[in-house]
Amino acid sequence: MPVISLGMETRKAAQLLVQTLGAQKALREALDEKQSARRARNRRRFTFWTAVAAEIAALDLTQRNADGRATPAPATAAISANRVRVA
């Protein structure tokens, strides 16, 4: 994992993680660090990694839209589409 300090901007930290690990692994890493900060009861680390995870999710969503891939539909739409009408 690249060296990331709490003094970095969250956007730069997110971009660095995505460039080195890829979007999915970077998000997993940020969420793991967030859990570690919670267990350590370190509010500053927790806030930082929460923001980094949100930035990674936003970057991933932006990349998916730019690639032309559809964003996932909400679960309620999939459930309502599978209902059978009884006449």
Distance bins in CASP14 RR format, pairs under 12 A and 6 or more apart:
PFRMAT RR
TARGET T0000
AUTHOR 0000-0000-0000
RMODE 2
METHOD distances of the structure
MODEL  1
1 13 0 0 0 0 0 1 0 0 0 0 0
1 16 0 0 0 0 1 0 0 0 0 0 0
1 17 1 0 0 1 0 0 0 0 0 0 0
1 20 1 0 0 1 0 0 0 0 0 0 0
1 21 1 0 0 1 0 0 0 0 0 0 0
1 22 0 0 0 0 0 1 0 0 0 0 0
1 25 0 0 0 0 1 0 0 0 0 0 0
1 26 0 0 0 0 1 0 0 0 0 0 0
1 28 0 0 0 0 0 1 0 0 0 0 0
1 29 1 0 0 1 0 0 0 0 0 0 0
1 30 0 0 0 0 0 1 0 0 0 0 0
1 32 0 0 0 0 0 1 0 0 0 0 0
1 33 0 0 0 0 1 0 0 0 0 0 0
2 8 0 0 0 0 0 1 0 0 0 0 0
2 12 0 0 0 0 0 1 0 0 0 0 0
2 13 0 0 0 0 1 0 0 0 0 0 0
2 14 0 0 0 0 0 1 0 0 0 0 0
2 15 0 0 0 0 0 1 0 0 0 0 0
2 16 1 0 1 0 0 0 0 0 0 0 0
2 17 1 0 0 1 0 0 0 0 0 0 0
2 18 0 0 0 0 0 1 0 0 0 0 0
2 19 0 0 0 0 1 0 0 0 0 0 0
2 20 1 0 1 0 0 0 0 0 0 0 0
2 21 0 0 0 0 1 0 0 0 0 0 0
2 22 0 0 0 0 0 1 0 0 0 0 0
2 26 0 0 0 0 1 0 0 0 0 0 0
2 29 0 0 0 0 1 0 0 0 0 0 0
3 13 0 0 0 0 0 1 0 0 0 0 0
3 16 0 0 0 0 1 0 0 0 0 0 0
3 17 0 0 0 0 0 1 0 0 0 0 0
3 20 0 0 0 0 0 1 0 0 0 0 0
4 10 0 0 0 0 1 0 0 0 0 0 0
4 12 0 0 0 0 1 0 0 0 0 0 0
4 13 1 0 1 0 0 0 0 0 0 0 0
4 14 0 0 0 0 1 0 0 0 0 0 0
4 15 0 0 0 0 0 1 0 0 0 0 0
4 16 1 0 0 1 0 0 0 0 0 0 0
4 17 1 0 0 1 0 0 0 0 0 0 0
4 20 0 0 0 0 0 1 0 0 0 0 0
4 21 0 0 0 0 0 1 0 0 0 0 0
4 26 0 0 0 0 0 1 0 0 0 0 0
4 29 0 0 0 0 1 0 0 0 0 0 0
4 30 0 0 0 0 1 0 0 0 0 0 0
4 33 0 0 0 0 1 0 0 0 0 0 0
4 45 0 0 0 0 0 1 0 0 0 0 0
4 48 0 0 0 0 1 0 0 0 0 0 0
4 49 0 0 0 0 1 0 0 0 0 0 0
4 52 1 0 0 1 0 0 0 0 0 0 0
4 56 0 0 0 0 0 1 0 0 0 0 0
5 12 0 0 0 0 0 1 0 0 0 0 0
5 13 0 0 0 0 1 0 0 0 0 0 0
5 16 0 0 0 0 0 1 0 0 0 0 0
5 44 0 0 0 0 0 1 0 0 0 0 0
5 45 0 0 0 0 0 1 0 0 0 0 0
5 48 0 0 0 0 1 0 0 0 0 0 0
5 52 0 0 0 0 0 1 0 0 0 0 0
6 13 0 0 0 0 1 0 0 0 0 0 0
6 33 0 0 0 0 0 1 0 0 0 0 0
6 37 0 0 0 0 1 0 0 0 0 0 0
6 42 0 0 0 0 1 0 0 0 0 0 0
6 43 0 0 0 0 0 1 0 0 0 0 0
6 44 1 0 0 1 0 0 0 0 0 0 0
6 45 1 0 0 1 0 0 0 0 0 0 0
6 46 0 0 0 0 0 1 0 0 0 0 0
6 47 0 0 0 0 1 0 0 0 0 0 0
6 48 1 0 1 0 0 0 0 0 0 0 0
6 49 0 0 0 0 1 0 0 0 0 0 0
6 51 0 0 0 0 0 1 0 0 0 0 0
6 52 0 0 0 0 0 1 0 0 0 0 0
7 13 0 0 0 0 1 0 0 0 0 0 0
7 44 0 0 0 0 1 0 0 0 0 0 0
7 45 0 0 0 0 0 1 0 0 0 0 0
7 47 0 0 0 0 0 1 0 0 0 0 0
7 48 0 0 0 0 1 0 0 0 0 0 0
7 51 0 0 0 0 0 1 0 0 0 0 0
7 52 0 0 0 0 0 1 0 0 0 0 0
8 14 0 0 0 0 1 0 0 0 0 0 0
8 15 0 0 0 0 0 1 0 0 0 0 0
8 16 0 0 0 0 1 0 0 0 0 0 0
8 17 0 0 0 0 0 1 0 0 0 0 0
8 48 0 0 0 0 1 0 0 0 0 0 0
8 49 0 0 0 0 0 1 0 0 0 0 0
8 51 0 0 0 0 0 1 0 0 0 0 0
8 52 0 0 0 0 1 0 0 0 0 0 0
8 55 0 0 0 0 0 1 0 0 0 0 0
9 15 0 0 0 0 1 0 0 0 0 0 0
9 16 0 0 0 0 0 1 0 0 0 0 0
9 48 0 0 0 0 0 1 0 0 0 0 0
9 51 0 0 0 0 1 0 0 0 0 0 0
9 52 0 0 0 0 1 0 0 0 0 0 0
9 55 0 0 0 0 1 0 0 0 0 0 0
10 16 0 0 0 0 0 1 0 0 0 0 0
10 17 0 0 0 0 0 1 0 0 0 0 0
10 30 0 0 0 0 1 0 0 0 0 0 0
10 47 0 0 0 0 1 0 0 0 0 0 0
10 48 1 0 0 1 0 0 0 0 0 0 0
10 49 0 0 0 0 1 0 0 0 0 0 0
10 50 0 0 0 0 1 0 0 0 0 0 0
10 51 1 0 1 0 0 0 0 0 0 0 0
10 52 1 0 1 0 0 0 0 0 0 0 0
10 53 0 0 0 0 1 0 0 0 0 0 0
10 54 1 0 0 1 0 0 0 0 0 0 0
10 55 1 0 1 0 0 0 0 0 0 0 0
10 56 0 0 0 0 1 0 0 0 0 0 0
10 57 0 0 0 0 0 1 0 0 0 0 0
10 58 0 0 0 0 0 1 0 0 0 0 0
10 59 0 0 0 0 0 1 0 0 0 0 0
11 17 0 0 0 0 0 1 0 0 0 0 0
11 18 0 0 0 0 0 1 0 0 0 0 0
11 48 0 0 0 0 0 1 0 0 0 0 0
11 51 0 0 0 0 1 0 0 0 0 0 0
11 52 0 0 0 0 1 0 0 0 0 0 0
11 54 0 0 0 0 0 1 0 0 0 0 0
11 55 1 0 1 0 0 0 0 0 0 0 0
11 56 0 0 0 0 1 0 0 0 0 0 0
11 58 0 0 0 0 1 0 0 0 0 0 0
11 59 0 0 0 0 1 0 0 0 0 0 0
11 62 0 0 0 0 0 1 0 0 0 0 0
12 18 0 0 0 0 0 1 0 0 0 0 0
12 19 0 0 0 0 0 1 0 0 0 0 0
12 48 0 0 0 0 0 1 0 0 0 0 0
12 51 0 0 0 0 0 1 0 0 0 0 0
12 52 0 0 0 0 1 0 0 0 0 0 0
12 55 0 0 0 0 1 0 0 0 0 0 0
12 56 0 0 0 0 0 1 0 0 0 0 0
12 59 0 0 0 0 0 1 0 0 0 0 0
13 19 0 0 0 0 0 1 0 0 0 0 0
13 20 0 0 0 0 0 1 0 0 0 0 0
13 21 0 0 0 0 0 1 0 0 0 0 0
13 26 0 0 0 0 1 0 0 0 0 0 0
13 29 0 0 0 0 0 1 0 0 0 0 0
13 30 0 0 0 0 1 0 0 0 0 0 0
13 33 0 0 0 0 0 1 0 0 0 0 0
13 48 1 0 0 1 0 0 0 0 0 0 0
13 49 0 0 0 0 1 0 0 0 0 0 0
13 50 0 0 0 0 0 1 0 0 0 0 0
13 51 0 0 0 0 1 0 0 0 0 0 0
13 52 1 0 1 0 0 0 0 0 0 0 0
13 53 0 0 0 0 0 1 0 0 0 0 0
13 54 0 0 0 0 0 1 0 0 0 0 0
13 55 1 0 0 1 0 0 0 0 0 0 0
13 56 0 0 0 0 1 0 0 0 0 0 0
13 59 0 0 0 0 0 1 0 0 0 0 0
14 20 0 0 0 0 0 1 0 0 0 0 0
14 21 0 0 0 0 0 1 0 0 0 0 0
14 22 0 0 0 0 0 1 0 0 0 0 0
14 23 0 0 0 0 1 0 0 0 0 0 0
14 26 1 0 0 1 0 0 0 0 0 0 0
14 27 0 0 0 0 1 0 0 0 0 0 0
14 29 0 0 0 0 0 1 0 0 0 0 0
14 30 1 0 0 1 0 0 0 0 0 0 0
14 33 0 0 0 0 0 1 0 0 0 0 0
14 48 0 0 0 0 0 1 0 0 0 0 0
14 49 0 0 0 0 0 1 0 0 0 0 0
14 50 0 0 0 0 0 1 0 0 0 0 0
14 51 0 0 0 0 1 0 0 0 0 0 0
14 52 1 0 1 0 0 0 0 0 0 0 0
14 53 0 0 0 0 1 0 0 0 0 0 0
14 54 0 0 0 0 1 0 0 0 0 0 0
14 55 1 1 0 0 0 0 0 0 0 0 0
14 56 1 0 1 0 0 0 0 0 0 0 0
14 57 0 0 0 0 1 0 0 0 0 0 0
14 58 0 0 0 0 1 0 0 0 0 0 0
14 59 1 0 0 1 0 0 0 0 0 0 0
14 60 0 0 0 0 1 0 0 0 0 0 0
14 62 0 0 0 0 0 1 0 0 0 0 0
15 21 0 0 0 0 0 1 0 0 0 0 0
15 22 0 0 0 0 0 1 0 0 0 0 0
15 23 0 0 0 0 0 1 0 0 0 0 0
15 26 0 0 0 0 1 0 0 0 0 0 0
15 52 0 0 0 0 1 0 0 0 0 0 0
15 55 1 0 0 1 0 0 0 0 0 0 0
15 56 0 0 0 0 1 0 0 0 0 0 0
15 58 0 0 0 0 0 1 0 0 0 0 0
15 59 1 0 0 1 0 0 0 0 0 0 0
15 60 0 0 0 0 0 1 0 0 0 0 0
15 62 0 0 0 0 0 1 0 0 0 0 0
15 63 0 0 0 0 0 1 0 0 0 0 0
16 22 0 0 0 0 0 1 0 0 0 0 0
16 26 0 0 0 0 1 0 0 0 0 0 0
16 29 0 0 0 0 0 1 0 0 0 0 0
16 30 0 0 0 0 0 1 0 0 0 0 0
16 52 0 0 0 0 1 0 0 0 0 0 0
16 55 0 0 0 0 0 1 0 0 0 0 0
16 56 0 0 0 0 0 1 0 0 0 0 0
16 59 0 0 0 0 0 1 0 0 0 0 0
17 23 0 0 0 0 1 0 0 0 0 0 0
17 24 0 0 0 0 0 1 0 0 0 0 0
17 25 0 0 0 0 1 0 0 0 0 0 0
17 26 1 1 0 0 0 0 0 0 0 0 0
17 27 0 0 0 0 1 0 0 0 0 0 0
17 28 0 0 0 0 0 1 0 0 0 0 0
17 29 1 0 0 1 0 0 0 0 0 0 0
17 30 1 0 0 1 0 0 0 0 0 0 0
17 31 0 0 0 0 0 1 0 0 0 0 0
17 32 0 0 0 0 0 1 0 0 0 0 0
17 33 0 0 0 0 1 0 0 0 0 0 0
17 49 0 0 0 0 0 1 0 0 0 0 0
17 52 1 0 0 1 0 0 0 0 0 0 0
17 53 0 0 0 0 1 0 0 0 0 0 0
17 55 0 0 0 0 1 0 0 0 0 0 0
17 56 1 0 0 1 0 0 0 0 0 0 0
17 57 0 0 0 0 0 1 0 0 0 0 0
17 59 0 0 0 0 1 0 0 0 0 0 0
17 60 0 0 0 0 0 1 0 0 0 0 0
18 24 0 0 0 0 1 0 0 0 0 0 0
18 25 0 0 0 0 1 0 0 0 0 0 0
18 26 1 0 1 0 0 0 0 0 0 0 0
18 27 0 0 0 0 1 0 0 0 0 0 0
18 28 0 0 0 0 0 1 0 0 0 0 0
18 29 0 0 0 0 0 1 0 0 0 0 0
18 30 0 0 0 0 1 0 0 0 0 0 0
18 52 0 0 0 0 0 1 0 0 0 0 0
18 53 0 0 0 0 0 1 0 0 0 0 0
18 55 0 0 0 0 1 0 0 0 0 0 0
18 56 1 0 0 1 0 0 0 0 0 0 0
18 57 0 0 0 0 0 1 0 0 0 0 0
18 58 0 0 0 0 0 1 0 0 0 0 0
18 59 1 0 1 0 0 0 0 0 0 0 0
18 60 1 0 0 1 0 0 0 0 0 0 0
18 62 0 0 0 0 0 1 0 0 0 0 0
18 63 0 0 0 0 1 0 0 0 0 0 0
19 25 0 0 0 0 0 1 0 0 0 0 0
19 26 0 0 0 0 1 0 0 0 0 0 0
19 56 0 0 0 0 0 1 0 0 0 0 0
19 59 0 0 0 0 0 1 0 0 0 0 0
19 63 0 0 0 0 0 1 0 0 0 0 0
20 26 1 0 0 1 0 0 0 0 0 0 0
20 29 0 0 0 0 1 0 0 0 0 0 0
21 27 0 0 0 0 1 0 0 0 0 0 0
21 28 0 0 0 0 1 0 0 0 0 0 0
21 29 1 0 0 1 0 0 0 0 0 0 0
21 30 0 0 0 0 1 0 0 0 0 0 0
21 32 0 0 0 0 0 1 0 0 0 0 0
21 56 0 0 0 0 1 0 0 0 0 0 0
21 60 0 0 0 0 0 1 0 0 0 0 0
22 28 0 0 0 0 1 0 0 0 0 0 0
22 29 0 0 0 0 1 0 0 0 0 0 0
22 30 0 0 0 0 0 1 0 0 0 0 0
22 56 0 0 0 0 1 0 0 0 0 0 0
22 59 0 0 0 0 1 0 0 0 0 0 0
22 60 0 0 0 0 1 0 0 0 0 0 0
22 63 0 0 0 0 0 1 0 0 0 0 0
23 29 0 0 0 0 0 1 0 0 0 0 0
23 30 0 0 0 0 0 1 0 0 0 0 0
23 53 0 0 0 0 0 1 0 0 0 0 0
23 55 0 0 0 0 0 1 0 0 0 0 0
23 56 1 0 0 1 0 0 0 0 0 0 0
23 57 0 0 0 0 1 0 0 0 0 0 0
23 58 0 0 0 0 0 1 0 0 0 0 0
23 59 1 0 0 1 0 0 0 0 0 0 0
23 60 1 0 1 0 0 0 0 0 0 0 0
23 61 0 0 0 0 1 0 0 0 0 0 0
23 62 0 0 0 0 0 1 0 0 0 0 0
23 63 1 0 0 1 0 0 0 0 0 0 0
23 64 0 0 0 0 1 0 0 0 0 0 0
23 67 0 0 0 0 0 1 0 0 0 0 0
24 30 0 0 0 0 0 1 0 0 0 0 0
24 31 0 0 0 0 0 1 0 0 0 0 0
24 56 0 0 0 0 1 0 0 0 0 0 0
24 57 0 0 0 0 0 1 0 0 0 0 0
24 59 0 0 0 0 0 1 0 0 0 0 0
24 60 1 0 0 1 0 0 0 0 0 0 0
24 63 0 0 0 0 0 1 0 0 0 0 0
24 64 0 0 0 0 0 1 0 0 0 0 0
25 31 0 0 0 0 0 1 0 0 0 0 0
25 32 0 0 0 0 0 1 0 0 0 0 0
25 56 0 0 0 0 1 0 0 0 0 0 0
25 60 0 0 0 0 0 1 0 0 0 0 0
26 32 0 0 0 0 0 1 0 0 0 0 0
26 33 0 0 0 0 0 1 0 0 0 0 0
26 49 0 0 0 0 0 1 0 0 0 0 0
26 52 0 0 0 0 1 0 0 0 0 0 0
26 53 0 0 0 0 1 0 0 0 0 0 0
26 55 0 0 0 0 1 0 0 0 0 0 0
26 56 1 0 1 0 0 0 0 0 0 0 0
26 57 0 0 0 0 1 0 0 0 0 0 0
26 59 0 0 0 0 1 0 0 0 0 0 0
26 60 0 0 0 0 1 0 0 0 0 0 0
26 63 0 0 0 0 0 1 0 0 0 0 0
27 33 0 0 0 0 0 1 0 0 0 0 0
27 34 0 0 0 0 0 1 0 0 0 0 0
27 49 0 0 0 0 0 1 0 0 0 0 0
27 52 0 0 0 0 1 0 0 0 0 0 0
27 53 1 0 0 1 0 0 0 0 0 0 0
27 54 0 0 0 0 1 0 0 0 0 0 0
27 55 0 0 0 0 1 0 0 0 0 0 0
27 56 1 0 1 0 0 0 0 0 0 0 0
27 57 1 0 0 1 0 0 0 0 0 0 0
27 58 0 0 0 0 0 1 0 0 0 0 0
27 59 0 0 0 0 1 0 0 0 0 0 0
27 60 1 0 0 1 0 0 0 0 0 0 0
27 61 0 0 0 0 0 1 0 0 0 0 0
28 34 0 0 0 0 0 1 0 0 0 0 0
28 35 0 0 0 0 0 1 0 0 0 0 0
28 49 0 0 0 0 0 1 0 0 0 0 0
28 53 0 0 0 0 1 0 0 0 0 0 0
28 56 0 0 0 0 1 0 0 0 0 0 0
28 57 0 0 0 0 0 1 0 0 0 0 0
28 60 0 0 0 0 0 1 0 0 0 0 0
29 35 0 0 0 0 0 1 0 0 0 0 0
29 36 0 0 0 0 0 1 0 0 0 0 0
29 49 0 0 0 0 1 0 0 0 0 0 0
29 52 0 0 0 0 1 0 0 0 0 0 0
29 53 0 0 0 0 1 0 0 0 0 0 0
29 56 0 0 0 0 1 0 0 0 0 0 0
30 36 0 0 0 0 0 1 0 0 0 0 0
30 37 0 0 0 0 0 1 0 0 0 0 0
30 45 0 0 0 0 0 1 0 0 0 0 0
30 46 0 0 0 0 0 1 0 0 0 0 0
30 48 0 0 0 0 1 0 0 0 0 0 0
30 49 1 0 1 0 0 0 0 0 0 0 0
30 50 0 0 0 0 1 0 0 0 0 0 0
30 51 0 0 0 0 1 0 0 0 0 0 0
30 52 1 0 1 0 0 0 0 0 0 0 0
30 53 1 0 1 0 0 0 0 0 0 0 0
30 54 0 0 0 0 1 0 0 0 0 0 0
30 55 0 0 0 0 1 0 0 0 0 0 0
30 56 1 0 1 0 0 0 0 0 0 0 0
30 57 0 0 0 0 1 0 0 0 0 0 0
30 59 0 0 0 0 0 1 0 0 0 0 0
30 60 0 0 0 0 0 1 0 0 0 0 0
31 37 0 0 0 0 0 1 0 0 0 0 0
31 38 0 0 0 0 0 1 0 0 0 0 0
31 46 0 0 0 0 0 1 0 0 0 0 0
31 49 1 0 0 1 0 0 0 0 0 0 0
31 50 0 0 0 0 1 0 0 0 0 0 0
31 52 0 0 0 0 1 0 0 0 0 0 0
31 53 1 0 1 0 0 0 0 0 0 0 0
31 54 0 0 0 0 0 1 0 0 0 0 0
31 56 0 0 0 0 1 0 0 0 0 0 0
31 57 0 0 0 0 1 0 0 0 0 0 0
32 38 0 0 0 0 0 1 0 0 0 0 0
32 39 0 0 0 0 0 1 0 0 0 0 0
32 49 0 0 0 0 1 0 0 0 0 0 0
32 52 0 0 0 0 0 1 0 0 0 0 0
32 53 0 0 0 0 1 0 0 0 0 0 0
33 39 0 0 0 0 0 1 0 0 0 0 0
33 40 0 0 0 0 0 1 0 0 0 0 0
33 42 0 0 0 0 0 1 0 0 0 0 0
33 45 1 0 0 1 0 0 0 0 0 0 0
33 46 0 0 0 0 1 0 0 0 0 0 0
33 47 0 0 0 0 0 1 0 0 0 0 0
33 48 0 0 0 0 1 0 0 0 0 0 0
33 49 1 0 1 0 0 0 0 0 0 0 0
33 50 0 0 0 0 1 0 0 0 0 0 0
33 51 0 0 0 0 0 1 0 0 0 0 0
33 52 1 0 0 1 0 0 0 0 0 0 0
33 53 0 0 0 0 1 0 0 0 0 0 0
33 56 0 0 0 0 0 1 0 0 0 0 0
34 40 0 0 0 0 0 1 0 0 0 0 0
34 42 0 0 0 0 0 1 0 0 0 0 0
34 43 0 0 0 0 0 1 0 0 0 0 0
34 45 0 0 0 0 1 0 0 0 0 0 0
34 46 1 0 0 1 0 0 0 0 0 0 0
34 47 0 0 0 0 1 0 0 0 0 0 0
34 48 0 0 0 0 1 0 0 0 0 0 0
34 49 1 1 0 0 0 0 0 0 0 0 0
34 50 1 0 1 0 0 0 0 0 0 0 0
34 51 0 0 0 0 1 0 0 0 0 0 0
34 52 0 0 0 0 1 0 0 0 0 0 0
34 53 1 0 0 1 0 0 0 0 0 0 0
34 54 0 0 0 0 0 1 0 0 0 0 0
34 56 0 0 0 0 0 1 0 0 0 0 0
35 42 0 0 0 0 0 1 0 0 0 0 0
35 45 0 0 0 0 0 1 0 0 0 0 0
35 46 0 0 0 0 1 0 0 0 0 0 0
35 49 0 0 0 0 1 0 0 0 0 0 0
35 50 0 0 0 0 0 1 0 0 0 0 0
35 53 0 0 0 0 0 1 0 0 0 0 0
36 42 0 0 0 0 1 0 0 0 0 0 0
36 45 1 0 0 1 0 0 0 0 0 0 0
36 46 0 0 0 0 1 0 0 0 0 0 0
36 48 0 0 0 0 0 1 0 0 0 0 0
36 49 0 0 0 0 1 0 0 0 0 0 0
37 43 0 0 0 0 1 0 0 0 0 0 0
37 44 0 0 0 0 1 0 0 0 0 0 0
37 45 1 1 0 0 0 0 0 0 0 0 0
37 46 1 0 1 0 0 0 0 0 0 0 0
37 47 0 0 0 0 1 0 0 0 0 0 0
37 48 1 0 0 1 0 0 0 0 0 0 0
37 49 1 0 1 0 0 0 0 0 0 0 0
37 50 0 0 0 0 1 0 0 0 0 0 0
37 51 0 0 0 0 0 1 0 0 0 0 0
37 52 0 0 0 0 0 1 0 0 0 0 0
37 53 0 0 0 0 0 1 0 0 0 0 0
38 45 0 0 0 0 1 0 0 0 0 0 0
38 46 1 0 1 0 0 0 0 0 0 0 0
38 47 0 0 0 0 0 1 0 0 0 0 0
38 49 0 0 0 0 1 0 0 0 0 0 0
38 50 0 0 0 0 1 0 0 0 0 0 0
39 45 0 0 0 0 0 1 0 0 0 0 0
39 46 0 0 0 0 1 0 0 0 0 0 0
40 46 0 0 0 0 1 0 0 0 0 0 0
40 49 0 0 0 0 0 1 0 0 0 0 0
42 48 0 0 0 0 1 0 0 0 0 0 0
42 49 0 0 0 0 1 0 0 0 0 0 0
42 50 0 0 0 0 0 1 0 0 0 0 0
43 49 0 0 0 0 0 1 0 0 0 0 0
43 50 0 0 0 0 0 1 0 0 0 0 0
44 50 0 0 0 0 0 1 0 0 0 0 0
44 51 0 0 0 0 0 1 0 0 0 0 0
45 51 0 0 0 0 0 1 0 0 0 0 0
45 52 0 0 0 0 0 1 0 0 0 0 0
46 52 0 0 0 0 0 1 0 0 0 0 0
46 53 0 0 0 0 0 1 0 0 0 0 0
47 53 0 0 0 0 0 1 0 0 0 0 0
47 54 0 0 0 0 0 1 0 0 0 0 0
48 54 0 0 0 0 0 1 0 0 0 0 0
48 55 0 0 0 0 0 1 0 0 0 0 0
49 55 0 0 0 0 0 1 0 0 0 0 0
49 56 0 0 0 0 0 1 0 0 0 0 0
50 56 0 0 0 0 0 1 0 0 0 0 0
50 57 0 0 0 0 0 1 0 0 0 0 0
51 57 0 0 0 0 0 1 0 0 0 0 0
51 58 0 0 0 0 0 1 0 0 0 0 0
52 58 0 0 0 0 0 1 0 0 0 0 0
52 59 0 0 0 0 0 1 0 0 0 0 0
53 59 0 0 0 0 0 1 0 0 0 0 0
53 60 0 0 0 0 0 1 0 0 0 0 0
54 60 0 0 0 0 0 1 0 0 0 0 0
54 61 0 0 0 0 0 1 0 0 0 0 0
55 61 0 0 0 0 0 1 0 0 0 0 0
55 62 0 0 0 0 0 1 0 0 0 0 0
56 62 0 0 0 0 0 1 0 0 0 0 0
56 63 0 0 0 0 0 1 0 0 0 0 0
57 63 0 0 0 0 0 1 0 0 0 0 0
57 64 0 0 0 0 0 1 0 0 0 0 0
57 71 0 0 0 0 0 1 0 0 0 0 0
58 64 0 0 0 0 0 1 0 0 0 0 0
58 65 0 0 0 0 0 1 0 0 0 0 0
59 65 0 0 0 0 0 1 0 0 0 0 0
59 66 0 0 0 0 0 1 0 0 0 0 0
60 66 0 0 0 0 0 1 0 0 0 0 0
60 67 0 0 0 0 0 1 0 0 0 0 0
60 69 0 0 0 0 0 1 0 0 0 0 0
60 71 0 0 0 0 0 1 0 0 0 0 0
60 72 0 0 0 0 0 1 0 0 0 0 0
61 67 0 0 0 0 0 1 0 0 0 0 0
61 68 0 0 0 0 0 1 0 0 0 0 0
61 69 0 0 0 0 0 1 0 0 0 0 0
61 70 0 0 0 0 0 1 0 0 0 0 0
61 71 1 0 0 1 0 0 0 0 0 0 0
61 72 0 0 0 0 1 0 0 0 0 0 0
62 68 0 0 0 0 0 1 0 0 0 0 0
62 69 0 0 0 0 0 1 0 0 0 0 0
62 71 0 0 0 0 0 1 0 0 0 0 0
63 69 0 0 0 0 1 0 0 0 0 0 0
63 71 0 0 0 0 0 1 0 0 0 0 0
64 70 0 0 0 0 1 0 0 0 0 0 0
64 71 1 0 0 1 0 0 0 0 0 0 0
64 72 0 0 0 0 1 0 0 0 0 0 0
65 71 1 0 0 1 0 0 0 0 0 0 0
65 72 0 0 0 0 0 1 0 0 0 0 0
71 77 0 0 0 0 0 1 0 0 0 0 0
72 78 0 0 0 0 1 0 0 0 0 0 0
73 79 0 0 0 0 0 1 0 0 0 0 0
73 80 0 0 0 0 0 1 0 0 0 0 0
73 81 0 0 0 0 1 0 0 0 0 0 0
74 80 0 0 0 0 1 0 0 0 0 0 0
74 81 0 0 0 0 0 1 0 0 0 0 0
75 81 0 0 0 0 0 1 0 0 0 0 0
75 82 0 0 0 0 0 1 0 0 0 0 0
76 82 0 0 0 0 0 1 0 0 0 0 0
76 83 0 0 0 0 0 1 0 0 0 0 0
77 83 0 0 0 0 0 1 0 0 0 0 0
END
